[in-house]
Amino acid sequence: MPQEKALALDVTRVEARKSVLPKPPLLSSHQAGWENMSLEYHLQPEYESPEHYASHYTLAIRLKSQSGLERWLGDCHRTENCRRGDVAVIPPQVTHKIYSPQESEFIALCLDSEFVSNIAGESVDPDILEIIPHFSKPDPLIYQMGLALKTALESDGPASRLYAESMATALSAHLLQHYSAPKHKLREYQGGLPKYKLQRVIEFIIDNLADNLLLGSMAQEVSISQYHFARLFKQSTGLSPYQYVIHCRIERAKILLLQSQLKISEIASQVGFADQSQFTRHFKRLLGVTPKEIRSSRK
């Protein structure tokens, strides 16, 4: 039996969403003239969506706790027990499907992909870095931004446009800082981890960069022995798990150096290095310049 084709969801065409969700949004920014970002506030009954994808980034922000929600992101499937403030991140072209066994209340924030790429181009090379899918997890900043944007839309309507534009920039920078990873070209390598396990372990790495990431914890995340995990991971990415973690830490540090006012020592700690000396050594080895030189380049 042929597989059902995924539906293309276009953020500019409200009609397209009628086949994905059972009820229209209670609040929408589509009439307020927002650019680069849109907001919808939903209160949906139990539903199962068809598989779909979009040309934009979608941030699904939970407004009340919910257990037993099933979500498919690309090749990954997970049963989520969501709490108020949890956020799922769905990048462009990633297929997405949901089964919600009970009433759900959420905000859907959509960011224009070209706009996010332009923000990325100011700090990183978008050809070597990508924002990856994330299942629901707590993100207090995105949650508070979502609530603030909803309040602004309710109270100010079209006058909320300037506020939304500034928030779009901040949200894009936040995604790059906390949800991005080095790109890996799967077609260049044979064998390796199944895509859904690779996606899961990369999400785990990105979420835990500040911690002491051990091979055993990464292997346990995808239920594989350490030996086989290390071999299959390298077949999938071209890098050992250790090398991949270092690359992720350096790329996040580069974004923080260019976008934040944190001290270099604070950035080193925030991305998981033992001290500033170790951080500087790896940074110069991979990028050819020191953290101080990168920071100076933004002036």
C-alpha positions as CSV (number, residue, x, y, z in Angstrom):
1,M,0.0,0.0,0.0
2,P,1.6,3.4,-1.0
3,Q,2.5,5.7,1.9
4,E,0.3,8.7,2.2
5,K,2.1,11.8,1.0
6,A,2.9,14.4,3.7
7,L,0.9,17.6,3.5
8,A,2.8,20.8,2.8
9,L,1.8,23.4,5.4
10,D,2.3,27.0,4.2
11,V,2.3,29.6,6.9
12,T,0.8,32.2,4.5
13,R,-2.1,30.1,3.7
14,V,-4.5,29.6,6.6
15,E,-6.7,27.3,4.5
16,A,-3.9,24.7,4.5
17,R,-4.1,24.2,8.3
18,K,-7.8,23.2,8.2
19,S,-6.8,19.7,7.2
20,V,-4.2,19.4,10.0
21,L,-6.1,20.7,13.1
22,P,-9.8,20.1,13.8
23,K,-10.6,23.7,14.9
24,P,-9.3,27.1,13.8
25,P,-7.1,29.2,16.1
26,L,-8.8,31.3,18.8
27,L,-6.2,34.1,18.0
28,S,-4.0,34.7,15.0
29,S,-1.5,37.3,13.9
30,H,-2.3,36.9,10.2
31,Q,-4.4,40.0,10.1
32,A,-2.0,42.1,12.1
33,G,0.6,42.4,9.4
34,W,3.5,40.8,11.3
35,E,6.6,40.1,9.2
36,N,9.1,37.2,9.6
37,M,6.9,35.7,12.3
38,S,3.3,34.6,13.0
39,L,1.4,33.5,16.1
40,E,-1.6,31.3,16.6
41,Y,-3.3,30.5,19.9
42,H,-5.1,27.1,19.9
43,L,-7.4,25.2,22.1
44,Q,-7.9,21.9,20.3
45,P,-10.0,18.8,21.3
46,E,-8.5,15.3,21.0
47,Y,-7.1,14.9,17.5
48,E,-4.7,13.1,15.2
49,S,-3.0,15.2,12.6
50,P,-1.9,13.9,9.2
51,E,1.8,14.0,8.5
52,H,2.8,17.4,7.3
53,Y,5.7,19.8,7.0
54,A,6.3,23.5,6.6
55,S,8.7,25.9,4.9
56,H,9.2,27.8,8.2
57,Y,10.4,27.1,11.8
58,T,7.6,26.2,14.2
59,L,7.8,26.5,17.9
60,A,4.9,24.7,19.7
61,I,4.5,26.1,23.2
62,R,2.4,24.2,25.7
63,L,0.1,26.3,27.9
64,K,-1.1,23.5,30.1
65,S,0.2,20.1,31.1
66,Q,-0.8,17.1,29.0
67,S,0.2,13.4,29.2
68,G,0.3,10.8,26.5
69,L,0.8,13.2,23.6
70,E,2.5,11.3,20.7
71,R,4.7,13.2,18.4
72,W,6.6,12.2,15.2
73,L,9.5,14.4,14.1
74,G,11.1,13.1,10.9
75,D,12.0,9.4,11.6
76,C,11.7,9.9,15.4
77,H,8.6,9.1,17.5
78,R,8.2,9.9,21.2
79,T,5.4,9.8,23.7
80,E,5.5,13.2,25.6
81,N,4.2,14.0,29.0
82,C,4.2,17.8,28.5
83,R,4.2,20.4,31.2
84,R,3.2,24.1,30.9
85,G,6.1,25.9,29.3
86,D,7.4,23.0,27.3
87,V,8.5,23.8,23.7
88,A,8.9,21.6,20.7
89,V,11.1,22.9,17.8
90,I,10.2,21.8,14.2
91,P,12.6,23.1,11.5
92,P,11.6,23.6,7.9
93,Q,10.9,20.5,5.8
94,V,10.9,18.2,8.8
95,T,7.8,16.0,8.7
96,H,5.6,16.3,11.7
97,K,2.6,14.4,13.1
98,I,0.7,14.4,16.4
99,Y,-1.8,12.3,18.2
100,S,-3.3,14.2,21.2
101,P,-5.6,12.0,23.3
102,Q,-7.0,15.0,25.3
103,E,-7.7,18.7,24.9
104,S,-4.6,20.7,24.2
105,E,-3.8,24.4,24.7
106,F,-0.8,25.8,22.9
107,I,0.8,28.7,21.0
108,A,2.3,28.0,17.6
109,L,5.0,30.5,16.8
110,C,6.3,30.4,13.2
111,L,9.6,32.0,12.1
112,D,10.4,32.7,8.4
113,S,13.3,30.4,7.4
114,E,15.1,33.0,5.3
115,F,14.9,35.5,8.1
116,V,16.5,33.0,10.5
117,S,19.2,32.3,7.9
118,N,20.0,36.0,7.7
119,I,20.4,36.2,11.4
120,A,22.6,33.1,11.3
121,G,24.8,34.7,8.6
122,E,25.7,37.5,10.9
123,S,27.2,35.1,13.5
124,V,27.9,31.7,11.9
125,D,28.2,30.0,8.6
126,P,24.8,28.6,7.9
127,D,26.4,26.1,5.5
128,I,28.0,24.3,8.4
129,L,25.4,24.8,11.1
130,E,21.7,23.8,11.3
131,I,18.9,24.1,13.8
132,I,17.8,20.5,14.6
133,P,14.4,19.2,15.6
134,H,13.6,19.0,19.3
135,F,10.8,17.2,21.1
136,S,9.1,19.0,23.9
137,K,11.3,20.3,26.7
138,P,11.2,23.2,29.1
139,D,12.4,26.5,27.7
140,P,11.4,29.4,30.0
141,L,12.6,32.1,27.6
142,I,10.6,30.9,24.6
143,Y,7.6,30.3,26.9
144,Q,7.7,33.9,28.2
145,M,8.2,35.4,24.8
146,G,5.2,33.4,23.5
147,L,3.0,34.7,26.3
148,A,4.3,38.3,25.8
149,L,3.6,38.1,22.0
150,K,0.1,36.7,22.7
151,T,-0.7,39.5,25.1
152,A,0.6,42.2,22.7
153,L,-1.5,40.8,19.9
154,E,-4.6,40.7,22.1
155,S,-4.2,44.2,23.4
156,D,-2.5,46.1,20.5
157,G,-3.5,44.2,17.3
158,P,-1.8,45.8,14.3
159,A,0.2,48.0,16.6
160,S,2.1,44.9,17.9
161,R,4.0,44.6,14.6
162,L,7.2,46.4,15.7
163,Y,7.3,44.5,18.9
164,A,6.9,41.2,17.0
165,E,9.7,42.1,14.6
166,S,12.1,42.7,17.5
167,M,11.0,39.4,19.2
168,A,11.6,37.5,15.9
169,T,15.3,38.6,16.0
170,A,15.7,37.5,19.6
171,L,14.0,34.2,19.0
172,S,16.2,33.5,16.0
173,A,19.3,34.2,18.0
174,H,18.0,31.9,20.8
175,L,17.4,29.0,18.4
176,L,20.9,29.3,17.1
177,Q,22.4,29.4,20.6
178,H,20.5,26.5,22.0
179,Y,19.1,24.3,19.2
180,S,21.9,24.2,16.5
181,A,24.5,21.5,15.7
182,P,27.1,21.0,13.0
183,K,25.7,19.7,9.8
184,H,26.5,16.1,8.9
185,K,26.3,14.8,5.3
186,L,24.8,11.3,5.7
187,R,25.1,10.5,2.0
188,E,28.9,10.5,2.3
189,Y,29.0,7.6,4.8
190,Q,27.8,4.1,4.6
191,G,26.0,2.2,7.4
192,G,25.9,4.0,10.7
193,L,23.1,4.7,13.1
194,P,19.5,4.6,11.9
195,K,18.4,8.2,11.3
196,Y,15.9,8.3,14.2
197,K,18.7,7.2,16.6
198,L,21.1,9.7,15.2
199,Q,18.6,12.5,15.5
200,R,17.9,11.5,19.1
201,V,21.5,11.4,20.2
202,I,22.3,14.7,18.5
203,E,19.4,16.3,20.4
204,F,20.7,14.8,23.6
205,I,24.2,16.2,22.9
206,I,22.9,19.7,22.1
207,D,20.7,19.7,25.3
208,N,23.6,18.7,27.5
209,L,26.6,20.5,26.2
210,A,27.4,22.1,29.5
211,D,27.6,18.7,31.2
212,N,30.3,16.1,31.3
213,L,29.1,14.2,28.3
214,L,30.3,10.6,28.6
215,L,30.2,8.0,25.8
216,G,28.1,5.7,28.0
217,S,25.4,8.3,28.5
218,M,25.2,8.9,24.7
219,A,25.1,5.2,24.0
220,Q,22.4,4.6,26.7
221,E,20.2,7.3,25.1
222,V,19.8,5.1,22.0
223,S,20.1,1.8,23.8
224,I,23.4,0.6,22.1
225,S,26.6,-0.7,23.6
226,Q,29.4,1.9,23.9
227,Y,31.6,0.1,21.4
228,H,28.9,-0.2,18.7
229,F,27.7,3.3,19.3
230,A,31.1,4.9,18.8
231,R,31.6,3.0,15.6
232,L,28.2,3.6,14.1
233,F,28.2,7.3,15.1
234,K,31.4,7.9,13.3
235,Q,30.0,6.1,10.2
236,S,27.0,8.4,10.3
237,T,28.8,11.7,10.9
238,G,32.4,11.2,9.9
239,L,33.4,12.2,13.4
240,S,33.9,10.3,16.7
241,P,31.4,11.2,19.4
242,Y,34.2,13.1,21.2
243,Q,35.1,15.1,18.1
244,Y,31.4,15.8,17.4
245,V,30.8,17.1,21.0
246,I,33.9,19.4,20.7
247,H,32.6,20.8,17.3
248,C,29.2,21.5,18.9
249,R,30.8,23.2,21.9
250,I,33.0,25.4,19.7
251,E,30.1,26.4,17.3
252,R,27.9,27.4,20.3
253,A,30.8,29.3,21.8
254,K,31.3,31.2,18.6
255,I,27.6,32.3,18.6
256,L,27.9,33.4,22.2
257,L,31.1,35.3,21.6
258,L,29.4,37.2,18.8
259,Q,25.9,37.7,20.3
260,S,26.4,37.9,24.1
261,Q,28.3,40.0,26.6
262,L,29.5,37.0,28.6
263,K,33.1,36.8,29.6
264,I,35.2,34.3,27.7
265,S,35.7,32.3,30.9
266,E,31.9,32.2,31.4
267,I,31.4,31.0,27.8
268,A,34.0,28.3,28.3
269,S,32.1,27.0,31.3
270,Q,28.7,27.4,29.7
271,V,29.6,25.2,26.7
272,G,31.2,22.5,28.8
273,F,35.0,23.1,28.9
274,A,36.9,22.6,32.1
275,D,38.7,25.9,31.9
276,Q,39.4,28.8,29.6
277,S,42.8,27.4,28.6
278,Q,41.3,24.2,27.3
279,F,38.5,26.2,25.5
280,T,41.0,28.5,23.8
281,R,43.2,25.6,22.7
282,H,40.3,23.7,21.0
283,F,38.8,26.9,19.6
284,K,42.1,28.0,17.8
285,R,42.7,24.4,16.6
286,L,39.3,24.2,14.9
287,L,38.8,27.8,13.7
288,G,42.3,29.1,13.4
289,V,41.7,32.1,15.6
290,T,41.4,32.7,19.3
291,P,38.1,33.5,21.1
292,K,39.4,37.0,21.8
293,E,40.0,37.5,18.1
294,I,36.5,36.3,17.1
295,R,35.0,38.7,19.7
296,S,37.1,41.6,18.4
297,S,35.8,41.0,14.9
298,R,32.2,42.0,15.8
299,K,33.3,45.6,16.7
